[in-house]
């Protein structure tokens, strides 16, 4: 067959037109041998820019919380189910319980005096607390208090369980690299004890006593570790760091991401990198009235409003967001923020993976990069 005929057949095949009986037979033979020709699907295999199957989406906290509370009434937490966690399922991802192609995000709910049993898994996890307190997460035997605004780590293969010491339920957000682990076939899971191994309730964990001292490392821990040893990044420090950035900006010193936009990244004190190998976490604060330029980034993010009100634009969506609302920004979709009041947002993403593999690109409207 000549090249010319091949091209005609390809065009015909793509347009659904006639193709020769020989070519029809060839495609049938390909299929019978589990083969697939590139030339009929190049546009799907190699897109001009990232075109995520995940779609921009918002979940409202004032809808999530009552649903989680109903599951608290109806569904026990214990061995087997392990956690009363309800995943954000992106409508673009064919029913998978994934917020993005790499990120699992869920609201977890623990009733008064309940215990979620200990287990461990290869997948990395964190928790972020938008409101409430009274639960301790016990990570490798270290009880870690969970309070409003805290960001807490459970790196892969650490045993962990949770217990609620109060008469009130508590809900928080879990973030994990479950979809990435699924794509890569790297998951391992193991049950631990049905109760947590330590029911004590210290206000500060042993990990924080050793590691969470600003700019200081213990001489007993000078080696670099893949995951941060800090079990909890406390709101007190996050809030202070953001507040000081905005004060420094007012005083005329460089400190913020851009005018009116303070931002911090949670880091691993042993190497200065991200808190875990697969997940990045940041906190952003916009002054009332501030707005960010439109950005596109390779890799996907989930944002949660911690306090305040403002608009988020993602692609052709504009959402008015309030406390607790969660938004998915798929890879390369443009996003921007407009703060109505002072606006605090927690953000997590797969950026460490994207950067480690050299796929990272960023485009900021109005800036050369
Ligand atoms: Fe877990």
Boltz pocket constraint, residues with backbone or C-beta under 6 A from the ligand:
constraints:
  - pocket:
      binder: B
      contacts: [[A, 119], [A, 120], [A, 121], [A, 125], [A, 160]]
      max_distance: 6.0
